[in-house]
Amino acid sequence: MKLLSRFSYLTLFVCSLFIFSSCGDDEIVDPPVNLTPNAVEFASDNADFSSLVAAVSQAGLVETLSGDGPFTIFAPTNAAFQALLDSNADWNSLDDIPVATLAAVLTNHVVAGDVRSTDLSTGYFHSVSPTPFNGEINTSLYINLEEGVKINGTSSVIGADNVVSNGVIHAVDAVILPADIVTFATSNPMFSSLVAALTRSDLSVDFVSALSGAGPLTVFAPTNDAFQALLDSNMEWNTLADIPAAALESVLLYHVTSAGNVRSTDLSDGQTIPTLLENNSFNINLTGTMPAINATMNNANIIATDVQAVNGVVHVIDTVILPRL
């Protein structure tokens, strides 16, 4: 019996050593490795993004886009980059694009945050591409969901929700150039009447060239409903073509100021805004629930602000404002 007892104690001792050793082994096991690639790694592993990877490297953005993020990247395919090169006779390869230009274009494809396809809505998003005005003002992107996902009227999402460790990648079929004021007007169906007015052939002012120039300009852009209300105000006006050219030209000039890139944060109550219509201005009214314009002949509400282009900024208004004609 004593021998049996000693054997039992020895068995218990050996088992306890085994259990202790097993516990020790469990404690030093490394945690599981996250095998999800980051944005740059994902693009590098996809042959259709080889031009994008080369461009990111050339622009010095590899470290940035490999960072924590999260980022949402609208990633152009190789065909999209080839179309960009074909659009400029001086560009035979990515090496021909100035680095600063390439960096501005690439960052125009990036939105801060993890924005999946289900998070997108028709409207404006801010990219991380800085404008010439200061480092805190970035370009806007207009996203339209009427037929798929189209960005700035030129680039469509063709492969959504590629999840990476630092965000999400949506493949697009065209390079998204930083937009000017004209691009934002033509890409948004809400401004089709404004575009029709600006491009009337009998006007003496080339508004398209003016609004595509270096600027900076600030445009208070009336919606289609605003133009329809203008037409309804005169029994003789059924279409924009019925408005006398001189009158329409004056009205359009009245919606643009050359005072610079005037953001919503630059507006103050009672502020006088000079316009391109000589000797005409209007005032800002901030006393109501939304910012408003007190014009010479009528008033308008500013219903959306700070659509940021590379040559100025657009604010959306609900009424065509009228000078004294």
Secondary structure by P-SEA (a helix, b strand, c coil): caaaaaaaaaaaaaaaaaaaaaaaaaaaccccccccccaaaaaaacccaaaaaaaaaaacccccccccccbbbbcccaaaaaaaaaacccccccccccaaaaaaaaaaacccccccccccccbbbbccccccccccbbbbbbbbccccccccccccccccccccccbbbbbbccccccccaaaaaaacccaaaaaaaaaccccccaaaaaaaccccbbbbcccaaaaaaaaaacccccccccccaaaaaaaaaaaccccccccccccccbbbbbccccccbbbbbccccbbbbbcccccccccccccccccbbbbbbcccccccc
